[in-house]
Amino acid sequence: GLLSMLPFFLLLHGQLEILPPPTSPVYDDAPSLKEGNINNKNVMTATNNANRRSSTTTALPPGTVIRDDISSPFCQRWSSVDAANRTLQPFDEWYTHRPNWIITNETEDMFCIESYCEEGSNSYPCPNDRRSNLVNDFWRYYNNQFRSSCDKVHYRSMWSSGWSADFLNVQEGLIDATNNFHVPLVMAAPWHYAAVKKDYSHRTCSQADLTCYFLPYHSCGSLDDICGFTPREFGVTIEECNGTKVERITTEKILDQVEIWHERGYYAYQFMTRKQLWLRRAVFDFKRKFRMKHGPESDCSVLHVRRADIIFHEQHARKYHPIADYVNLIPKEKLNDPNHTIFLLTDDANAVNEAHEFYPNLRCKYIDRPRHSGSSGGWENQ
């Protein structure tokens, strides 16, 4: 799964270290959170330091079912237990339908959230700033995904290639569905970040799709409802999803500005990757433990050394770059900082050997897993 490598990255230390391979996480036995009651006994007050103004807000107990009519900023208590409960929690179900609410602060004990540009209020449409543009796009995507008819949907296959490529496809699908087709986007499953690509094993959740990690992004039901079946293996095509609700719409070329470095694509990516509470807490714990281990001023550079099948790509083939090309892009003050860590992500065993040989004094970490050498694995054989 997506986060199964994080504990191993945190626990080991030293110079160039080999981390054990990630194991399949356990979900069935994860503790569940009980619904809390909002009353005088279990409500506390806390200052939301993230707000520009000084305001006192209410911190709700974990698992609280949040009222639909709440409009004031509030905080909710949480702990590392939340990271183990890998299911939709009451906050997630509420947050799914509040695209204009922004997480403003996260601490060890609580997180805080407030609304921004409430639809139908005097502040909507939002003022012309970056956050307002994001929230405006969130409203457009939400209205299309949750308030459009599910009689037909724009169904797209999940590429299961690489993170960037997968979300380029997702971003284009969301923008196309919203701007051109006016029907909800539904992405196929399984997704190889939520299940092993070759045999669909070690599923992060039963659906093995985006919703294993991120908030629901449509209200049209499961793939079984939409397609008439739940895909059980990779390679299921759009034609095989022959349910009566499927609208098969294709485009001849990628739309303009759907890449993540454009605001249009970035906002679509942000909407589709709104983290579930368990994932948000897991990321918070990961960052906190990293800084506790390596010091409050420590940080990390991530090197994604893509090799292997990149030379076979029909449109974007490129040469292999040596490790030095990546390391030389890291600021010298970071390279000279003994607290700085480099996390090496690569599909080529030769890249790991280069790091050993040419940078033995850098604190470099990587996952211990089988890798091909160069292009020996062929096309998309991770």
C-alpha positions as CSV (number, residue, x, y, z in Angstrom):
1,G,0.0,0.0,0.0
2,L,0.9,3.7,-0.3
3,L,2.1,4.2,3.2
4,S,3.4,0.7,4.1
5,M,7.0,1.9,3.6
6,L,6.8,4.8,6.0
7,P,7.6,3.1,9.3
8,F,10.6,1.4,7.8
9,F,11.9,4.8,6.6
10,L,11.6,6.1,10.1
11,L,12.9,3.3,12.2
12,L,16.4,2.8,10.7
13,H,19.3,5.2,10.7
14,G,22.9,5.6,9.7
15,Q,24.5,6.3,6.4
16,L,23.3,4.4,3.3
17,E,20.8,2.0,4.7
18,I,18.7,-0.8,3.3
19,L,15.1,-0.8,4.5
20,P,13.1,-4.0,4.7
21,P,10.4,-4.5,2.1
22,P,7.0,-3.2,3.0
23,T,4.5,-5.7,4.3
24,S,0.8,-5.8,3.7
25,P,-1.1,-3.7,6.3
26,V,-3.9,-5.2,8.4
27,Y,-7.3,-3.6,8.1
28,D,-9.9,-6.0,9.4
29,D,-8.6,-5.8,13.0
30,A,-8.1,-2.0,13.0
31,P,-9.8,-0.4,16.0
32,S,-13.0,1.4,15.3
33,L,-13.9,4.8,16.8
34,K,-17.2,5.2,18.7
35,E,-19.4,8.1,18.1
36,G,-18.9,10.9,20.6
37,N,-21.5,13.2,22.1
38,I,-21.2,16.9,22.2
39,N,-21.9,17.9,25.7
40,N,-20.4,19.8,28.6
41,K,-18.4,16.8,29.8
42,N,-16.4,16.0,26.7
43,V,-16.0,19.3,24.8
44,M,-12.9,21.4,25.4
45,T,-11.8,24.8,24.0
46,A,-8.6,25.4,22.1
47,T,-7.0,28.3,20.3
48,N,-6.7,27.9,16.6
49,N,-3.2,29.3,16.0
50,A,-3.5,28.9,12.2
51,N,-6.1,31.6,12.0
52,R,-4.9,35.1,11.3
53,R,-7.2,36.3,14.0
54,S,-7.2,35.0,17.5
55,S,-10.2,32.8,18.0
56,T,-11.4,30.2,20.4
57,T,-13.0,27.2,18.9
58,T,-14.5,23.9,20.2
59,A,-12.5,20.7,20.0
60,L,-14.8,17.8,19.4
61,P,-14.1,14.3,20.6
62,P,-12.8,11.7,18.1
63,G,-15.5,10.0,16.1
64,T,-18.0,12.8,16.6
65,V,-20.9,13.0,14.1
66,I,-20.7,16.6,13.0
67,R,-24.0,18.6,12.7
68,D,-24.9,19.6,9.2
69,D,-25.6,23.1,10.3
70,I,-22.3,23.9,11.8
71,S,-20.8,27.0,10.3
72,S,-18.1,28.2,12.8
73,P,-14.5,27.1,12.8
74,F,-13.9,24.1,15.0
75,C,-11.3,21.6,16.0
76,Q,-11.5,17.9,16.6
77,R,-9.2,15.8,18.8
78,W,-7.3,13.0,17.3
79,S,-4.4,10.6,18.0
80,S,-2.3,8.0,16.4
81,V,-5.2,5.6,16.9
82,D,-6.9,7.4,14.0
83,A,-4.1,6.3,11.6
84,A,-4.9,2.7,12.3
85,N,-8.7,3.0,11.5
86,R,-8.5,2.8,7.8
87,T,-12.1,3.3,7.1
88,L,-14.3,6.3,6.4
89,Q,-14.8,8.0,9.8
90,P,-17.7,10.4,10.7
91,F,-15.5,13.4,9.9
92,D,-14.7,12.0,6.5
93,E,-18.4,11.6,5.7
94,W,-19.1,15.2,6.7
95,Y,-15.9,16.6,5.0
96,T,-16.7,14.9,1.7
97,H,-19.6,17.3,1.3
98,R,-17.9,20.4,2.4
99,P,-15.5,21.3,-0.5
100,N,-15.0,24.8,0.8
101,W,-13.8,23.8,4.3
102,I,-10.0,24.1,4.8
103,I,-7.8,22.3,7.3
104,T,-6.0,25.2,9.0
105,N,-3.9,23.6,11.7
106,E,-2.7,20.2,12.8
107,T,-1.1,19.4,16.2
108,E,-0.4,16.3,18.2
109,D,-3.8,16.5,19.9
110,M,-6.2,18.0,17.4
111,F,-6.7,19.5,13.9
112,C,-8.7,22.6,13.1
113,I,-10.9,23.5,10.1
114,E,-12.9,26.5,8.9
115,S,-15.1,27.4,6.0
116,Y,-14.0,29.6,3.1
117,C,-16.4,31.1,0.6
118,E,-19.6,29.3,1.5
119,E,-21.7,28.7,-1.6
120,G,-24.8,30.9,-1.5
121,S,-23.2,33.4,0.9
122,N,-22.1,37.0,0.3
123,S,-18.5,35.8,-0.1
124,Y,-19.4,33.4,-3.0
125,P,-18.0,33.6,-5.7
126,C,-14.8,34.0,-3.7
127,P,-12.4,36.9,-4.0
128,N,-9.7,36.5,-6.7
129,D,-6.8,34.9,-4.9
130,R,-5.2,31.4,-5.0
131,R,-7.2,29.9,-2.2
132,S,-10.4,31.3,-3.6
133,N,-9.6,29.9,-7.1
134,L,-9.1,26.5,-5.6
135,V,-12.3,26.6,-3.6
136,N,-14.3,27.8,-6.6
137,D,-13.0,24.9,-8.7
138,F,-13.7,22.5,-5.8
139,W,-17.3,23.7,-5.8
140,R,-17.6,23.1,-9.6
141,Y,-16.1,19.6,-9.3
142,Y,-18.3,18.8,-6.3
143,N,-21.5,19.9,-7.9
144,N,-20.7,17.9,-11.0
145,Q,-19.7,14.8,-9.1
146,F,-22.4,14.8,-6.4
147,R,-25.3,16.8,-7.8
148,S,-25.4,15.5,-11.4
149,S,-27.5,12.6,-12.3
150,C,-25.9,9.2,-12.1
151,D,-28.0,7.8,-15.0
152,K,-24.8,8.0,-17.0
153,V,-21.2,8.5,-15.9
154,H,-17.9,9.2,-17.6
155,Y,-16.0,6.0,-17.0
156,R,-12.3,5.9,-17.5
157,S,-9.8,3.1,-17.2
158,M,-7.1,3.5,-14.5
159,W,-3.7,3.4,-16.2
160,S,-1.8,1.9,-13.2
161,S,1.5,3.2,-14.7
162,G,3.1,5.7,-12.4
163,W,1.7,8.2,-9.9
164,S,2.1,11.2,-12.2
165,A,0.8,9.5,-15.3
166,D,-2.1,7.9,-13.3
167,F,-3.2,11.3,-12.0
168,L,-2.7,13.0,-15.4
169,N,-5.4,10.7,-16.6
170,V,-7.6,11.3,-13.5
171,Q,-7.2,15.1,-13.8
172,E,-8.2,15.1,-17.4
173,G,-11.1,12.9,-16.7
174,L,-12.4,15.2,-13.9
175,I,-12.0,18.3,-16.0
176,D,-13.6,16.7,-19.1
177,A,-16.5,15.3,-17.1
178,T,-17.2,18.7,-15.5
179,N,-16.6,21.1,-18.4
180,N,-17.7,19.1,-21.4
181,F,-19.8,16.0,-20.5
182,H,-21.6,17.2,-17.4
183,V,-21.8,13.7,-15.9
184,P,-19.8,12.4,-12.9
185,L,-16.4,10.9,-13.4
186,V,-15.9,7.3,-12.3
187,M,-12.4,5.8,-12.4
188,A,-11.9,2.0,-12.9
189,A,-10.3,-0.3,-10.4
190,P,-8.1,-1.9,-9.4
191,W,-5.3,0.7,-9.0
192,H,-1.8,-0.6,-8.5
193,Y,-1.2,1.7,-5.5
194,A,-4.1,0.0,-3.8
195,A,-3.4,-3.6,-4.9
196,V,-0.5,-5.6,-6.3
197,K,-0.6,-5.1,-10.0
198,K,0.1,-8.7,-11.1
199,D,-2.5,-10.6,-9.1
200,Y,-4.7,-8.0,-7.4
201,S,-3.5,-9.2,-4.0
202,H,-2.8,-7.3,-0.7
203,R,-5.6,-4.9,-1.3
204,T,-5.5,-1.7,0.7
205,C,-9.3,-1.8,0.8
206,S,-12.0,-4.0,-0.8
207,Q,-12.5,-1.6,-3.8
208,A,-8.7,-1.3,-4.4
209,D,-9.2,2.2,-5.9
210,L,-8.7,5.8,-5.1
211,T,-11.1,5.7,-2.2
212,C,-8.8,3.5,-0.3
213,Y,-6.9,6.7,0.6
214,F,-8.9,9.6,-0.5
215,L,-12.4,10.9,0.2
216,P,-15.3,9.6,-2.0
217,Y,-15.4,11.7,-5.2
218,H,-18.9,10.8,-6.6
219,S,-22.2,9.5,-5.3
220,C,-23.0,7.0,-8.0
221,G,-22.3,3.9,-6.0
222,S,-19.8,1.1,-6.4
223,L,-18.4,-0.2,-9.7
224,D,-20.7,-3.2,-9.2
225,D,-23.6,-0.7,-9.3
226,I,-22.2,1.1,-12.3
227,C,-20.7,-1.7,-14.4
228,G,-22.7,-4.7,-13.3
229,F,-19.6,-6.3,-11.8
230,T,-16.6,-5.5,-9.6
231,P,-13.4,-5.9,-11.6
232,R,-11.3,-8.6,-10.1
233,E,-8.1,-8.3,-12.2
234,F,-6.0,-5.8,-14.0
235,G,-6.7,-5.3,-17.7
236,V,-10.4,-4.8,-17.5
237,T,-11.3,-2.5,-20.4
238,I,-14.0,0.1,-20.7
239,E,-15.9,-2.2,-23.2
240,E,-16.2,-4.8,-20.5
241,C,-17.9,-2.3,-18.2
242,N,-21.2,-2.7,-19.9
243,G,-23.6,-1.6,-17.2
244,T,-26.6,0.5,-18.3
245,K,-25.3,3.5,-16.5
246,V,-22.0,3.8,-18.4
247,E,-21.4,6.7,-20.8
248,R,-18.4,5.8,-22.9
249,I,-16.9,9.1,-23.9
250,T,-13.4,9.3,-25.4
251,T,-11.1,12.2,-26.3
252,E,-8.6,12.3,-29.1
253,K,-6.0,14.2,-27.2
254,I,-5.1,15.4,-23.7
255,L,-6.9,18.6,-22.8
256,D,-4.9,21.8,-22.3
257,Q,-3.4,22.6,-18.9
258,V,-4.5,19.4,-17.1
259,E,-0.9,18.8,-15.9
260,I,-0.3,19.4,-12.3
261,W,2.0,22.4,-12.9
262,H,-1.0,24.3,-14.3
263,E,-3.5,25.7,-11.8
264,R,-6.3,23.9,-13.7
265,G,-4.6,20.5,-13.3
266,Y,-3.4,21.2,-9.8
267,Y,-6.9,22.0,-8.5
268,A,-8.3,18.9,-10.1
269,Y,-5.5,16.9,-8.4
270,Q,-6.2,18.5,-5.1
271,F,-9.9,17.7,-5.3
272,M,-9.3,14.0,-6.1
273,T,-6.7,13.6,-3.4
274,R,-8.5,15.0,-0.4
275,K,-7.1,12.8,2.3
276,Q,-9.2,10.6,4.5
277,L,-8.7,11.2,8.2
278,W,-6.6,8.1,8.8
279,L,-4.2,9.0,6.0
280,R,-3.9,12.6,7.2
281,R,-3.0,11.4,10.6
282,A,-0.5,8.8,9.2
283,V,1.2,11.6,7.3
284,F,1.3,13.8,10.3
285,D,2.8,11.0,12.5
286,F,5.4,10.3,9.8
287,K,6.6,13.9,9.7
288,R,6.5,14.2,13.4
289,K,8.5,11.1,14.1
290,F,11.0,12.0,11.4
291,R,11.7,15.3,13.1
292,M,11.8,13.8,16.5
293,K,14.4,11.3,15.3
294,H,16.6,13.6,13.3
295,G,16.0,16.9,15.0
296,P,13.5,19.8,14.5
297,E,15.6,21.4,11.8
298,S,16.1,18.2,9.8
299,D,14.4,17.6,6.4
300,C,14.5,15.2,3.5
301,S,15.1,15.3,-0.2
302,V,13.4,12.6,-2.3
303,L,15.1,11.5,-5.5
304,H,12.9,9.6,-8.0
305,V,15.5,8.0,-10.4
306,R,13.3,6.7,-13.2
307,R,15.1,4.4,-15.5
308,A,14.2,0.8,-16.6
309,D,11.5,1.1,-19.3
310,I,11.6,4.9,-19.8
311,I,13.9,4.3,-22.8
312,F,11.0,2.3,-24.4
313,H,8.4,5.0,-24.1
314,E,7.1,5.9,-27.6
315,Q,6.5,9.6,-26.9
316,H,8.7,10.5,-24.0
317,A,11.7,8.2,-24.2
318,R,14.8,9.7,-22.5
319,K,18.3,8.7,-21.5
320,Y,19.3,7.4,-18.1
321,H,20.7,10.1,-15.9
322,P,23.4,9.3,-13.4
323,I,22.8,9.8,-9.7
324,A,25.1,12.7,-9.8
325,D,22.7,14.7,-12.0
326,Y,20.1,14.4,-9.2
327,V,22.3,15.0,-6.2
328,N,23.8,18.1,-7.9
329,L,20.4,19.7,-7.8
330,I,20.2,19.5,-4.0
331,P,21.4,22.8,-2.4
332,K,24.9,22.5,-1.0
333,E,23.8,23.6,2.4
334,K,21.5,20.6,2.6
335,L,24.2,18.2,1.4
336,N,26.5,19.5,4.0
337,D,23.9,19.2,6.8
338,P,24.4,15.9,8.7
339,N,20.7,15.9,9.6
340,H,19.6,16.0,6.0
341,T,18.2,12.7,4.6
342,I,17.9,11.6,1.0
343,F,15.2,9.1,0.2
344,L,16.0,7.3,-3.0
345,L,13.1,5.9,-5.1
346,T,14.3,4.0,-8.1
347,D,13.4,1.0,-10.4
348,D,17.1,0.3,-11.2
349,A,19.5,-1.7,-9.1
350,N,22.4,0.2,-10.7
351,A,21.2,3.5,-9.2
352,V,21.4,2.0,-5.7
353,N,25.0,0.8,-6.5
354,E,25.9,4.3,-7.7
355,A,24.7,5.8,-4.5
356,H,26.8,3.3,-2.5
357,E,29.9,3.9,-4.6
358,F,29.9,7.7,-5.2
359,Y,28.1,9.0,-2.1
360,P,29.0,6.8,0.8
361,N,28.9,9.7,3.3
362,L,25.4,10.9,2.5
363,R,22.5,9.7,4.7
364,C,20.6,7.9,2.0
365,K,17.7,5.5,2.4
366,Y,15.8,3.2,0.1
367,I,13.4,0.3,0.1
368,D,15.0,-3.2,0.0
369,R,13.1,-4.8,-2.9
370,P,13.9,-6.7,-6.1
371,R,14.9,-4.4,-8.9
372,H,15.8,-5.0,-12.5
373,S,19.2,-3.7,-13.9
374,G,18.6,-1.1,-16.5
375,S,16.0,-2.1,-19.0
376,S,16.2,-5.8,-18.3
377,G,12.6,-5.9,-17.0
378,G,10.9,-4.7,-20.2
379,W,7.9,-2.4,-20.4
380,E,6.1,-1.5,-17.2
381,N,7.2,-4.6,-15.3
382,Q,7.7,-3.1,-11.8
